[in-house]
Amino acid sequence: MPTNLAINDELLASAFIIGGLKTKKETVNLALEEFIRKRKRKEAMELFGKIDFRNEWSPGKARGKKRIFADKTV
């Protein structure tokens, strides 16, 4: 999807130098990847403490399935 964007030249130049990359395209792509990672991490951190994890929980038990070990059903 080709596009023409009006990108701030000063910001791009700074990112280009700091990133140490070879092209403007690499710089913009890296900046977008880092932006997305940061937002996903922020979303995950907002969930911290809101989810009750239980070590004894088993997906098989939740579905009502029994585990089979050799000749025994548990």
Secondary structure by P-SEA (a helix, b strand, c coil): cbbbbbccaaaaaaaaaaaccccaaaaaaaaaaaaaaaaaaaaaaaacccbbbbcccccccccbbbbbcccccc
